[in-house]
Amino acid sequence: MRPGRWFRCIAAGASVVLVQVILQPAAVAQQGGGECLVCHVTLDDDALSEPATAWEADTHNLTGLTCTGCHGGDAATAIADVAHAGMVATPTRGNTPDMCGRCHANADFMRDYDPDIRIDQLERYYTSRHGQRLLEGDDGVATCVDCHSAHSIQSSVETTSLTHPLNIPSTCGSCHADEEHMSSYGIATDQLDEYERSIHWKMVAEEGDLSSPVCNDCHGNHGAVPPGHSSVGRVCGECHFQIETFFAASPHDSVFVGLDRPGCATCHGNHDIQVAEDEQFGLGDRSTCTGAGCHTEQDEGGVAAARMKLLVDSLVRAYGRSDSILHEAELAGMPVDQARFELAQVQTALVSARAVMHSARLDSVGAKIDEGLALADAGFGAGEGAFVELSSRRLGLAVSAVVIFVLVIGLILRIRELEMG
């Protein structure tokens, strides 16, 4: 809770009803919408009727909270002057987080309302850049209603919710992709366009993988960064934990910190993240080792990177060679299921080698490549063995056919001999 801020609001002239609600958060839990909805849904002014219409499906209304919880007034009467007495028609943007927080940051109230909802959102909001600027008097930053709406708040599991994973990018983009709005902050507005070209968004929008990250997974929901992280640059390890472990043990980790470069984003970017390809390693035109202005063909790191790329390429070729001969054996009708199963482990070794490359240790990468090459060689040997067996079968079949033919000819001659005798 932030009692100091409550009293600053009061001292600044907040309404009496706001004081009452702050001191008695449980008082908002009155059953039903009262006369507020009965009147407001019939009004001709859209600014007064639309909030009432939207409120009917709001999660707060569905669980028994009322208009007076945020606006004050008296929902039990249809007499306008009495119903509107002491109410706040439009809470100020500066007061919005504290207004929502009077319930959402109150442990006793939330324990009865919904104990699964965290009560630290308000506290974390004030650690974010949004919250910090709001405290400085900038009411153009995002507050609760910008991300959750004011009167049609829905659970994030609902596909129509502004905070559903499919909608989070456009919700954040409503400000961050707005050039006019962001011009005063000097922040680029291309993040949404870049993100929508990324593999992360493809996984969400096309593959339906809602575990793939959207904006809040990396930047946090209410706070500056997700809990347990010192910077956004460390968030990638939440999903890519094995690669994070390798990178943390690499010489790059401390060097990047000293250069004030984000770990993963230095090579992979931050919003427009694509599927990682082998060409990003080594010294080629698409290499991030040289493209980031770090290594050259002459320095030790560049030489090591080029060698690692060659090792990975050798395993890719070995796998393709083995896969090809086993495929041909299959087409020839030879059973190679076991060899196929064992060859699949080459892909596992390849994935492991690519992950270990983040350690920047040539010997570690080489060990993984050697494991994969041994498996690939075994697969190719199995393919060759299948063709040797196929040749033996064909030779045996040919010999059998000749023997049968000779026997048939002999039988025919014997029959004729008997007939003539």
N, C-alpha and C positions, 0 to 999 in steps of 0.2 A: 504493500500500500504506500501511497505518497501523501500523508496527511498534510505536509507543508504546502503542497500544491493545492489541496482542497481549500485551505484557508487563504491562499493568495487569490484564488478565484472568487472567494466570498468577499475579500477585501476590495477586489476590483469591481464589485457590483453585480455578482451573479444573482440570479433570481432567488426568491424565498423558496420556491419549490425545488430548485436545484440543491439548496442547502438541506432541505428535508430529505431528498432522495439520497444524497451523499451520506447523511447520517443514518438513514434507514434503508439500505439497499433492498432488503426483503420486502419492503412495501410495494415494490413494482409488481410483485407476483399476485396480481388480482385476476380473477377468472373472467375471461370473455373480453370482447372489444368494447362493450358498452355502447353508449349513444354516439360515440365519436364516429364509428363506422356507419351507423344508421343515417347520420346527416351527411357526412363527407362524401360518400359514394354517389349521392344525388346532386352534388353541386356542379354548376356549369363550368366553373374555373378548374381547368385541368391541374393546375398547381396544387389545388386543395383536394381534388377527387382522386387523382392518380395514386398518391401515397396510400390512401385508404383502400383502393382496389388492390394494390400490390401487397398491402399488409395482410390480407386475408390468407395468403400462402406463406407468409414469413414464419420462419421456424420459431421465433419468439411468440408470435400469436398462437401458433399451433400448440405450444406448451403452456399457454395460459397467461402470458404477460400482456400488458395493455399499453395503449398509446400514452397514458399518463406516466408510465415508467420513465419515459424520456422527456416528454413535453410538459408534464404536470397537468394541472387543471382537475376537473371532476368528470369522469366518464359515466357517472350514474344519472346524469340529468340531460335533458334535451334543451334546457333553457340556455341560450348561447352565452349570456353574460356570466351566468354561474359556472357553466362548463369551462369557459375560457379564463376565469379568474386566476391570476397568478401563473398562467402557463407560459412556456417559452415556445413560440411558434417555430422558430428555426434556431436551434442551438448553434453557437459559433463554432467554426472549424477549430479554433484554438482550444475549446473546451471539450471537443468530441472524444478524444482518447480517455480523458478523465471521466466523462459521462458514461462511456461504455465500461470503464474500469471499475466503477463503483460496485458493479456486480461481478464482472469477470476477474477482478483482483481480490474479491472477498471470499475467503476460503469457506466460511460458514454458509454463505448463501449458495455458492457453487456446489457444495457438498450435497445440498438438497436438490438443486436444480439439475445438475449433471456433473457427477464427480469425475467423469472421464476427461473433462475439459481442463486444460492447464490454467493455472491462475497467475502465471508470470508473464502473460502477454504484454500487459501495460508496462511492467518494469523493463522488459526487453525492448519494447518499442522505443523507450526513451534512451536506449543505448544505440539505436540506429541513426543513420544520417537524417532520416525523415523526422524522427522524434527530437533530435538535437536542434535541427533548424526550426521546428515548431516552437520549441522553448525560447529560441532566439527571436520569435515574432514573425517567422515566415509561414503564413497560412496557405501558401501555395503548394506545400508538400502533401504527400499522401497521408491521410488519416484513415481511421477504421472504415468509414463509409465509402471511401474511394475503392477499396478492395472488396468490401463485403456488401456494398449498397446500404441504403438507409432503411428502406421499408420492405425489401424483398430478399432478406437474408436467408440463405439456404445452406444446408450442410454441404461440405465439400464433396461428399459422395454422390450428390445429385449432379447429373450431367448439365443441368441448366444453371448451376451455381457458378458465380464469378470465380470461385476458388477451386473449382474442379480442375484437375491437371490439364485437361484439354483446353480450358479457358484461361488458365493462369497467364500464358504469354500475352494474350490480347488484353487482359486486365492490367498487367504491368505496362503493356505497350500503349494503353490509353493516355498515359502521361509520357512515358519514355520514348515513344515514337512520334510524339507531337512536337514538331520543330518550334512552333510559336511558344508553347509552354516551357520547353526546355532551353530556349535561347538564353534566358537570363541566368541559367545555371552553368552554361558552357559545357554541357554534357552532350556527347554524340547521340543521335537518334536512330542509328542504324542497327541497334542491338536486336530488335525484333526481326528485321529482315534477315540478319545473319543467322539468328537462331533457327528460323524457319527453313534454312538451307542445311541445317546440321543433321547428323545421324541421330542425335538425341530426339529431335522433333519428329524425324521420320519414324522412329521406333514408337513414339507416342501416337502420332496421328495416323500412320499407315499400318503399323503392326499391332496397335492397340495395347502396347506395353506401358501401362501406367506407372511402372517402377522406373522408367527412364526419366532422367531429371528434367524439370522445368525450372523456371526462374527461382522459385522459393527454395528448391532443393539445394541450390548453391549459395544463394544470398540470404537465406533464412526467411521465416514467415513474418515475424514481428521484429526480431533483433537484427543487428548488423550482419552477423554471420551465424550459421547453425551452431547450437551449443557444442562446446568441446573443441572449437577450432579457433586458432589465433588469427587466421586470415582466410579469405575466400580461396586463396591459392592452395590451401590444404584440404579443401572439401572433396576433391576428386577421389581421394582415398576412401571415402565413405562407400563407394561402389567398387573402385579399382584398388582394393586394399592390397593385393599381392604386388602390383606394380608400384604402389606407394611405398611398400616395404623395401623393394629393391632400390627405388630412387633415393630413399632416405639414407641408404647405406653407400650411395655413390658419391664420388667427389663433386658431382654437379650440385648436390643439395646445398652444401655450405657456400659454394661459389655463387650460386644464384641468389642466396640470401644476401651475400656481400654486395652483389650488383643490384640488389632490390628488384630482382626479376621473379615473377611467379613461377613455381616449379613446372607444373604441367602445361600451363598456358603459353610458356615461352616457345615450346615446340608445337603444341597442338592447337593453339588459339584458345579463346574463351567462349565465344558464342557460336561461331561458325565451325564447329568441330566436325570433322569428317572421319570416315572409317580410316584407321591407321593403316598405312601401306609400307611395304619394305623400302620403297623408293625414298621415303622420308629419312632413312638412315643412310650412312655411307657418305660419299662425296659427289653424288650425281646432281643434275640440275634441280631436282625436287628435294634435295636433302635439306633438312632443318639444321643439321650439324654445321653446315657452311652458311646456309641461308640466314641463320640467326646472328651471323657475324662472329661466331665463336672459333671454329676450327678451319684449318687449311690442309692441303695435301701434305705439307711438310711437317706439321707439328705432331706430337705424339698422339694426341687425342684424335686427330684426323686420320692418322694411319690405323689406329685401333678401330675406329668406326668403319673404315673401308674394309678392314679384315673381317669384322663381324658381319657386314653386309654380304661379303663373299661366302662366308660360312652358311648363312641362312639361305642364300641362293643355291648353294650346293645341295642342301637338304630338300629344297623345293624341287630341284631337278631330279634328285634321286627318288623322291616320292612319285613324281610324274612318270618316271621310267618304270617303276614297279607297278604303279596303277595301270599303266598301258598294257603291260604284258599279261597281267592278271585279267584285264578286261578281254583281251584277245583269247585267252584260255577259256574264259566263260563262254564267249561266242562259239568256241570250238566244242563246247559241250563238256568241258572238264570241270569237276567239282573243286572250287578254290575258296569255299566259304571260310574255312579256318584261316587261310592266308589273308583273305580280305579283312577278317576281324583283327588279325595281328597288325596288318598294315595301317589300320585306323589309328593305332597308337603312335604312328609317325606324326600325325596331325597334332596329337597331344604334345609330343616332344617339340614340334615346331612352335606351337603356342607358348610353351614354357620358355623356349629360347628367345622368342620375341619379348616376353616379359622380362627375362633376365638381362636383355640388352639395356634396360633402364638402370642397371647397376653399373654400366660402363666398364665391366670387367671382362676382358677377352677370354680369360681362362674359364670363367663360369659359363659363358655363352658356348665356348668350344666343347665343354663337357656335355651340354644338352644336345648339341648338334651331333656329337659322336654317338649318343644314345639313339637318336633318330636315324642316323646313317646305318647303324647296325640293324635296325628294324627294317629299313628300306631294302638293304641288301638281302635280308632274309626273305622279304616279300618277292624280290626279283628272282632269287634262287628258287622259290616255290613255283613261280611262273615258268621258269626254265624247266624245272622238274615235271611240271604238268605237260609241257610240250614233248619232253622225252618220253613220258608215259603214253602220250597220244601217238607218237611215232611208233612206239612198241606195239600199241594196240592195232594201229593200221597195218604194220608189218605182219602181226599175227593173223589179222583178218585176211590179208592178201594170201598168206601161206595156206590158211584154212580153205580159202576159196579155190586155190590151185588144187589142193588135195581132193576137195569135194568134186571139182571138175574132172580130175583124173579118174576118180572112183565112178563118177557118172558115165564117163566115156567107156571105162572098162566094163561097167554093168551093161551098157547098151550093146557092146561088142559080144559079150557073153550070151545075151539074150538072142542076138541074131544067129550066133553059132549054134545054139540049141535048136532054134527054129529050122535051120538048114539041115541039121543032122536028123 
